[in-house]
Amino acid sequence: MSNYTVKNFEELPDLAAGNDHHEARVARKHLDSEHLGVSYMRYGAGFRSPYGHHHREQEEAYVVVGGSGKVKLDDDIIDLRRWDVVRIAPDVVRAFEGGPGGMTLIAIGSDRPEGGDGVVIQDWWPE
């Protein structure tokens, strides 16, 4: 394994393919990283994630690199704008919603157990 890796998010698989309002590209395995996860996520205008999630161990930070929107963190709903950074402890349930022009995020995660530690909560942020 090399001491560095360069990848382009646009060349990684879109895990939300087929959804015109959401895009998700996860780079961890493509970077051959043992300790770092980096992901690209795009939420279309008014699109709200259909589920929330939290982690058993992994802390995350999200950087808004384009647009604006909202994040629901447990019972709190927070407005986000470009260049906001949100750090989220593992046990906090989170979900995102794109603002009027949509929202683009870069997510950064730390070490995680083999196979991941995400816990999905369906129907967590209803209309």
C-alpha positions in Angstrom: 0.0 0.0 0.0 1.2 3.5 -0.9 1.8 6.3 1.6 -0.9 8.3 -0.1 -4.0 7.9 -2.2 -5.8 10.4 -4.6 -9.4 9.8 -5.6 -12.1 12.0 -7.2 -15.5 11.8 -5.6 -17.2 12.0 -9.0 -15.5 8.8 -10.0 -16.7 6.8 -6.9 -20.0 4.9 -6.9 -23.1 6.9 -6.0 -24.7 4.8 -3.2 -28.0 6.8 -3.8 -28.0 6.2 -7.6 -31.4 6.6 -9.1 -32.5 9.3 -6.6 -32.5 12.7 -8.3 -32.6 14.4 -4.9 -29.8 12.7 -3.1 -26.2 11.7 -3.9 -23.8 9.8 -1.5 -20.2 8.8 -2.3 -18.2 7.1 0.4 -14.4 7.2 -0.1 -13.1 5.2 3.0 -12.3 1.9 1.2 -11.3 3.7 -2.0 -8.6 5.6 0.0 -7.2 2.4 1.6 -7.5 4.3 5.0 -7.4 2.4 8.3 -8.4 5.4 10.4 -10.3 7.9 8.3 -13.6 8.0 6.5 -14.5 10.9 4.1 -17.8 11.1 2.2 -19.6 13.4 -0.2 -23.3 13.9 0.2 -25.7 16.1 -1.8 -29.3 16.8 -0.7 -31.6 18.4 -3.3 -33.8 21.4 -2.6 -36.2 20.4 0.2 -35.0 16.8 0.2 -35.0 15.3 3.7 -33.2 12.1 4.5 -35.8 9.3 4.9 -34.0 7.9 8.0 -31.7 9.0 10.8 -28.6 7.3 12.0 -26.1 7.2 14.8 -23.0 5.2 15.6 -21.9 2.9 18.4 -18.3 4.3 18.4 -17.5 6.6 15.5 -17.5 10.4 15.9 -18.2 12.4 12.8 -17.9 16.0 11.5 -19.8 17.4 8.6 -18.7 20.5 6.6 -21.3 22.3 4.5 -19.4 23.1 1.2 -22.4 24.3 -0.8 -25.9 25.6 -0.3 -27.7 25.5 3.0 -30.2 23.3 4.9 -31.0 21.8 8.3 -29.7 19.0 10.5 -31.8 17.2 13.1 -29.6 16.2 16.1 -31.7 14.1 18.5 -34.6 16.6 19.3 -32.8 19.7 18.0 -33.2 21.1 14.5 -30.3 23.4 13.5 -30.1 25.7 10.4 -26.8 25.2 8.4 -25.1 27.4 5.9 -22.0 27.2 3.7 -18.8 26.5 5.7 -20.6 25.5 8.9 -18.9 22.5 10.6 -20.9 20.2 12.8 -19.2 17.7 15.1 -21.5 14.9 16.2 -20.9 12.4 19.0 -21.5 8.8 18.2 -24.8 8.3 20.1 -26.5 11.4 18.6 -29.1 10.5 16.0 -28.8 12.7 12.9 -30.4 13.4 9.6 -30.1 16.2 7.0 -32.5 18.3 4.8 -31.5 20.4 1.8 -32.5 24.1 1.8 -34.1 26.0 -1.0 -31.0 25.6 -3.3 -30.0 22.2 -1.9 -27.0 21.4 0.4 -23.7 19.6 -0.3 -21.7 18.1 2.6 -18.3 16.5 3.2 -18.5 14.0 6.1 -15.4 13.0 8.0 -15.4 10.0 10.3 -12.9 8.4 12.6 -12.0 4.8 13.3 -14.8 2.3 13.2 -15.2 -1.4 13.9 -14.8 -3.8 11.0 -17.9 -3.7 8.9 -19.1 -0.3 10.3 -21.0 0.7 13.4 -23.9 2.8 11.9 -27.4 2.2 13.3 -30.2 3.3 11.0 -33.4 4.7 12.5 -36.3 4.5 9.9 -39.0 7.2 9.8 -37.0 9.2 12.3 -37.8 12.8 11.0 -41.3 12.7 9.7 -43.0 15.6 7.9 
